Amino acid sequence: MGAGTLSTFEQVTGLLGLNAGNAPVLLSLGSVQFSLNTAALQTISRNTESSWAQVPRIGHLDALQYTGPGSDVWTIPCDLYPDWKGSANVIEALRMMARSGDIYFLIGANGDVIGLFIVRSVTEEQSLYKSNGTPRKHSFNLTLQRFVETASQKAEAKKGGALLGSVGRFVNSLENGITGAVGTIENVAGGAIEQATSAVDGVVDQAAGAVGGAIDSATSAVDGAIASATDPISRELGL
């Protein structure tokens, strides 16, 4: 691949509005890049918990025993204005990621890998509707939770499976669908063009025949008229 050439995956994700293009990337989750061109970050809220077991005691407060780290949950609110910046396809892609059951790399703006996360929920709010019912504004909250992977899952993640996840499979299936649709359109268009060409040729032939017949008839009629007009003159002059 030459310098400055985008891969098919990058081209398709660009058309879907999943990559940032020339806008700075503020955060990446799998193949979804958060930027002004996709989904603009407003704030990031992070809730890190620890796990403690409570042991009841008579006449005293419960005794607490630390049992390890708890959940690490990130809440990311974003706003989209598709008529200006951003793509509503990002929301649907995130929903697909949540339903896939896959894990994804979360990468910061400086390129550091924050860790592996799952998509817990995607909550969307639409507003500022147009007269045709299309919303001008999409606001959504993305909730992520850090995933503590096993050794085998770490190995699988290094192969890139977790990085692409279901969005990659969605793009691949979309590419195949587009290719098949283009082929079908080309076949249908080719057949239609051939039929149209044959029909035009037939019409042209019929028109040419009709014109030729009309010219012959007109020529005969003119000759007859000339003959009829000249006969009395010829008799009068004794020709």
URGITA-V156792 format. One line per field, one symbol per residue. ss: DSSP state (@ for helix, = for strand, . for the rest). phi: phi as a letter, one per 20 degrees, with the letter a starting at -180 (. if undefined). burial: # if it has 24 or more other ideal C-beta (glycine too) atoms within 12 Angstrom, else .. Layout:
ss->???
phi->???
burial->???
This chain:
ss->.......@@@@@@@@@..........===..===.....==================..======================...=...@@@@@@@@@@@@...=====....=================.....============....@@@@@@@@..@@@@@@@@@@@@@@@@@@@@@@@@@@@@@@@@@@@@@@@@@@@@@@@@@@@@@@@@@@@@@@@@@@@@@@@@@@@@@..
phi->.ffneefgffffffffnedfmeegeeaccmeedebfedbefdbcdccddcdceddfcfmcfffdcfdpfdfcdddceccccgfdbncfffffffffffffmedcfdcffenfefqecdefacddcdblfefenefecddbddddcfdeeefffffffffnfffelfffffffffffffffffffffffffffffffffffffffffffffffffffffffffgffffffegfffffeme
burial->........#..###.#####....#################..#...........................###########..##########.###...######......#######.#.#..........#.###########.........#...########.##..#.................................................................
